[in-house]
């Protein structure tokens, strides 16, 4: 089995966020770190070089039960073009609430937001709480 490329590191979240460009994206990243930290009650951890994650869970791929790994329960990455939010749509309750978030687009595994002012912070907080409540995926039968 191949080793997952994205895993927790000892890199500093504060240093990562401090180096984000442009400035607007950096400010949104710092604010997201505050929001995720308040909702989850956890300290952030860098996953790979660019994902700020909160908590972790063990997953088993439904497509191939031999594919397993660890992934943050929720997190974000302040990428140059937009903010990537992870884990918010993975559970049924999150997927049902997502349309109330505001202006966003979806990728395969994340939600993309241009700027924080385009979304409803109360809905974001609910989505984070739902994502953070996830348990490990069950072992395949």
Phi, psi and omega in degrees: 000135180290145178285131178299141180280328182259112179214166183299145177233175176265006182298151181280123176296318180300316178295318178301308182296325179294340182261358182293137174233152357287175184304318181302318180293322178298314180298317177296322178296317178297318179295318177299319179300320177297312182297309181300318180296317179296316183288316185274334185073014182248156172280142179286153177227138175285131174249112186064198185277350189215008178248128175264115186244157180229122183070180175203159176216158178265123180249156172234124182293130177293333181285327181214097184302346176279348178270115182220161177179185177249146181211151177296143176298322176203162180175189182203165172218122178276080182283162185304316185277328184193172176270131176256125181247126186253142173087352188286337183245007186286327181261151183306319180295322177292317179298323180290325182277335187310318181302341180274356185296319185129216182277115180205166169230166183243142169249185182301316184236007183210174178246134180253134180229133180289313178207151185300328182293348178276355183235162180273114184297325179296320178292319177303314180299319177296317180298319178297315180299318178298311181298319183288342180280353185299147174258171175302148174296144180293152175294146179295151181285000000 
